[in-house]
Amino acid sequence: MKQTGTLLISIAILFAGLNGCNINTGKQLNVMVVAGGHSFDTTEFVEMFSAIDEITFDTVMQPRANRMIAAGETGEYDVIVFYDMWSEADSAVRAGYQRLLEKGIGMVFLHHALAGYQQWVEYVNIIGGKYHSSKSYVDSSMYSSFQHDIEMDVTVVRKDHPVTRGMQDFSIFDEGYGNIEVKSDVMVLLTTDHPASSEKIGWVTTYRNSKLVYLMPGHDKHAFVNPNYRKLVTNSIDFVYRQGQF
């Protein structure tokens, strides 16, 4: 889990009908994709979102994204997807998050977003879990771990949920996180039995008036081109926008 400096990217793309991804909302969704604080395979990441029908999206890098959230400048977006691993959230940023969550804006958190904001205690309640590093506020016994380049067998434990509906168990070449904290009130959708990873690797939760999804996979291009991962991301955006069943 290598942390890097900020990369400045601003992208707005509309593609229709690629790779069979589809969101049937009856309207075109505008999605804010937040990145920064961690390196990633930019081309494949952007292509993954480009392949989703019926969305436009902006990739907004940190700290610009947090400045927008703090200033209340995200009103044009229907859903926010977080793929950042940012460390700083001052009182204005935290208040901005709370306003969005009170409003009921759907949020999807991917992969290393679980490791963000190590000193923000409430963040674990928002996302439903946390990767604790040595910069966290917990005892060292709760520190999490990571391992790159593992083949994870994923079990879909809730095949009736909108995020996983129609999906079967699958494998993905990715990075696993071990000893993560997962809140007891989340609904777990995905598990794995890989020894380098915690068992629970995907869930849905609620906070204030918002629906939220967390997916542990998503380290690099191997995940971004995996059709099962693409389906999970697509379904997650659809679900948190619709504010459907928990």
C-alpha positions as CSV (number, residue, x, y, z in Angstrom):
1,M,0.0,0.0,0.0
2,K,2.3,2.7,-1.3
3,Q,1.2,6.3,-0.6
4,T,2.2,9.0,-3.1
5,G,1.7,12.6,-3.7
6,T,-1.2,14.3,-5.3
7,L,-1.8,13.7,-9.0
8,L,-3.9,16.4,-10.7
9,I,-6.5,15.0,-13.0
10,S,-9.9,16.3,-14.1
11,I,-11.9,14.1,-16.4
12,A,-15.4,14.3,-17.7
13,I,-16.4,11.5,-20.0
14,L,-19.6,10.0,-21.3
15,F,-19.5,6.5,-23.0
16,A,-22.5,4.4,-23.7
17,G,-22.9,0.7,-24.1
18,L,-19.3,-0.5,-23.5
19,N,-18.7,-3.9,-22.0
20,G,-22.4,-4.4,-21.1
21,C,-22.4,-2.4,-17.9
22,N,-25.7,-0.7,-17.3
23,I,-27.6,1.4,-14.9
24,N,-31.3,1.7,-15.5
25,T,-32.2,4.7,-13.5
26,G,-34.2,6.5,-16.2
27,K,-31.8,9.5,-15.9
28,Q,-28.2,10.1,-16.6
29,L,-26.2,10.1,-13.4
30,N,-23.4,12.5,-12.7
31,V,-20.7,10.8,-10.5
32,M,-17.9,12.4,-8.6
33,V,-14.9,10.0,-8.4
34,V,-12.5,11.1,-5.7
35,A,-8.8,9.9,-5.9
36,G,-5.5,10.9,-4.4
37,G,-3.0,9.9,-1.7
38,H,-2.2,6.6,-3.4
39,S,-0.9,5.5,-6.7
40,F,-3.2,3.7,-9.1
41,D,-3.4,2.5,-12.7
42,T,-5.0,5.6,-14.1
43,T,-5.9,4.4,-17.6
44,E,-7.6,1.2,-16.6
45,F,-9.4,3.0,-13.7
46,V,-10.8,5.6,-16.0
47,E,-11.8,3.0,-18.6
48,M,-13.7,1.1,-16.0
49,F,-16.0,4.1,-15.3
50,S,-16.1,4.9,-19.0
51,A,-17.7,1.5,-19.6
52,I,-20.7,2.2,-17.4
53,D,-23.8,3.2,-19.4
54,E,-25.7,6.3,-18.5
55,I,-23.2,8.2,-16.4
56,T,-20.9,11.1,-16.7
57,F,-18.1,11.5,-14.3
58,D,-15.4,13.8,-13.0
59,T,-12.3,12.4,-11.4
60,V,-11.4,14.9,-8.8
61,M,-8.1,14.6,-7.0
62,Q,-7.4,15.4,-3.3
63,P,-7.2,17.9,-1.7
64,R,-9.4,19.6,-4.3
65,A,-12.2,17.1,-3.6
66,N,-12.2,17.9,0.1
67,R,-12.2,21.6,-0.6
68,M,-15.3,21.1,-2.7
69,I,-17.0,19.0,-0.1
70,A,-16.2,21.6,2.6
71,A,-17.5,24.4,0.5
72,G,-20.7,22.6,-0.5
73,E,-19.7,22.6,-4.2
74,T,-20.7,19.0,-5.0
75,G,-24.4,19.7,-5.6
76,E,-24.2,18.7,-9.3
77,Y,-23.3,15.1,-8.4
78,D,-25.8,12.3,-7.8
79,V,-23.3,9.8,-6.3
80,I,-19.7,10.1,-4.9
81,V,-17.2,7.3,-5.3
82,F,-14.2,7.5,-3.1
83,Y,-10.9,5.9,-4.2
84,D,-8.7,8.2,-2.2
85,M,-6.5,7.5,0.8
86,W,-6.3,10.9,2.3
87,S,-5.1,11.8,5.8
88,E,-6.3,15.3,6.4
89,A,-9.9,16.2,7.2
90,D,-10.3,19.4,9.2
91,S,-13.5,20.5,10.9
92,A,-14.8,22.2,7.7
93,V,-14.3,19.0,5.7
94,R,-15.9,16.8,8.3
95,A,-18.9,19.2,8.5
96,G,-19.1,19.0,4.7
97,Y,-19.3,15.2,4.8
98,Q,-22.0,15.3,7.4
99,R,-24.1,17.7,5.3
100,L,-23.9,15.3,2.3
101,L,-24.9,12.4,4.5
102,E,-27.8,14.3,6.0
103,K,-28.9,15.1,2.5
104,G,-28.8,11.4,1.6
105,I,-26.1,11.5,-1.1
106,G,-25.1,7.9,-1.9
107,M,-21.4,7.0,-1.5
108,V,-19.3,4.1,-2.7
109,F,-15.9,3.5,-1.1
110,L,-13.3,1.4,-2.9
111,H,-10.2,-0.4,-1.7
112,H,-7.7,1.9,0.0
113,A,-10.4,4.4,0.9
114,L,-10.7,2.1,4.0
115,A,-7.3,3.4,5.2
116,G,-8.0,7.1,5.0
117,Y,-8.3,9.6,7.8
118,Q,-6.5,7.6,10.5
119,Q,-7.3,10.2,13.2
120,W,-10.9,10.8,12.3
121,V,-12.8,8.6,14.7
122,E,-16.2,9.0,13.1
123,Y,-14.9,7.8,9.7
124,V,-15.2,4.2,10.7
125,N,-18.9,4.7,11.4
126,I,-19.5,6.3,8.0
127,I,-17.7,3.7,5.9
128,G,-18.6,0.8,8.2
129,G,-15.0,-0.4,8.8
130,K,-11.4,0.7,8.9
131,Y,-7.9,-0.3,8.0
132,H,-5.9,0.8,11.1
133,S,-2.2,1.8,10.5
134,S,0.4,2.9,13.0
135,K,-1.0,6.4,12.7
136,S,-4.4,5.3,14.0
137,Y,-5.9,5.9,17.4
138,V,-6.2,2.2,18.4
139,D,-3.9,-0.2,20.2
140,S,-1.2,-1.9,18.1
141,S,-3.1,-5.2,18.4
142,M,-5.7,-3.7,16.0
143,Y,-3.2,-2.7,13.3
144,S,-4.2,-4.0,9.9
145,S,-1.9,-5.6,7.3
146,F,-1.8,-5.9,3.5
147,Q,-0.5,-8.3,0.9
148,H,-0.2,-7.6,-2.8
149,D,-0.8,-10.0,-5.7
150,I,-3.0,-12.7,-4.2
151,E,-5.6,-14.7,-6.0
152,M,-8.7,-14.2,-3.8
153,D,-11.7,-16.6,-4.1
154,V,-14.7,-14.4,-3.4
155,T,-18.0,-15.8,-2.0
156,V,-21.2,-13.8,-2.8
157,V,-23.0,-14.4,0.5
158,R,-26.1,-12.3,-0.4
159,K,-27.1,-13.1,-4.0
160,D,-30.4,-11.4,-3.6
161,H,-29.1,-7.9,-2.9
162,P,-29.1,-5.2,-5.6
163,V,-25.3,-4.9,-5.4
164,T,-24.7,-8.6,-6.0
165,R,-27.9,-9.7,-7.7
166,G,-27.2,-12.2,-10.5
167,M,-23.6,-12.7,-9.5
168,Q,-21.9,-16.0,-8.7
169,D,-18.8,-16.6,-6.7
170,F,-15.6,-15.5,-8.5
171,S,-11.9,-15.1,-8.2
172,I,-9.9,-11.8,-8.4
173,F,-6.1,-11.1,-8.5
174,D,-5.8,-8.2,-6.0
175,E,-4.5,-7.0,-2.7
176,G,-5.9,-8.3,0.6
177,Y,-6.2,-6.4,3.8
178,G,-5.9,-8.4,7.1
179,N,-7.2,-7.6,10.6
180,I,-9.4,-4.8,9.4
181,E,-12.2,-3.4,11.7
182,V,-15.7,-4.1,10.4
183,K,-18.7,-2.7,12.3
184,S,-21.2,-5.2,13.5
185,D,-24.2,-3.4,12.0
186,V,-23.1,-3.6,8.3
187,M,-24.7,-6.1,5.9
188,V,-21.9,-8.3,4.5
189,L,-22.2,-9.1,0.8
190,L,-18.8,-10.6,0.0
191,T,-16.3,-12.8,1.9
192,T,-13.0,-14.6,1.2
193,D,-11.1,-17.4,2.9
194,H,-7.7,-16.2,1.8
195,P,-5.4,-16.2,4.8
196,A,-3.8,-12.9,3.8
197,S,-7.2,-11.1,4.0
198,S,-9.9,-10.5,6.5
199,E,-13.0,-12.6,5.8
200,K,-15.4,-9.7,5.2
201,I,-14.5,-7.8,2.0
202,G,-17.6,-6.1,0.8
203,W,-20.6,-4.7,2.6
204,V,-23.4,-2.1,2.6
205,T,-24.3,0.2,5.4
206,T,-26.3,3.4,6.2
207,Y,-25.2,6.6,7.8
208,R,-27.6,9.5,8.5
209,N,-29.8,9.4,5.4
210,S,-27.3,7.9,3.0
211,K,-26.7,4.4,1.7
212,L,-23.1,3.4,1.4
213,V,-21.1,0.5,-0.1
214,Y,-17.5,-0.6,0.6
215,L,-15.6,-3.0,-1.7
216,M,-12.2,-4.1,-0.6
217,P,-10.9,-5.2,-4.1
218,G,-9.6,-2.6,-6.5
219,H,-5.8,-2.3,-6.1
220,D,-4.8,-2.1,-9.7
221,K,-5.6,-2.9,-13.4
222,H,-6.2,-6.5,-12.7
223,A,-9.3,-5.6,-10.7
224,F,-10.4,-2.8,-13.0
225,V,-10.6,-5.1,-16.0
226,N,-12.2,-8.0,-14.0
227,P,-15.9,-8.2,-15.2
228,N,-17.1,-9.2,-11.8
229,Y,-15.5,-6.2,-10.2
230,R,-16.9,-3.9,-12.8
231,K,-20.3,-5.3,-12.2
232,L,-20.0,-4.7,-8.5
233,V,-18.9,-1.1,-9.0
234,T,-21.8,-0.5,-11.5
235,N,-24.4,-2.1,-9.2
236,S,-23.1,-0.1,-6.2
237,I,-23.5,3.2,-7.9
238,D,-27.0,2.2,-9.0
239,F,-27.9,1.0,-5.5
240,V,-26.7,4.0,-3.5
241,Y,-28.4,6.4,-5.9
242,R,-31.7,4.5,-5.8
243,Q,-31.6,4.4,-2.0
244,G,-33.0,0.9,-2.2
245,Q,-33.2,-1.9,0.4
246,F,-30.4,-2.1,3.0
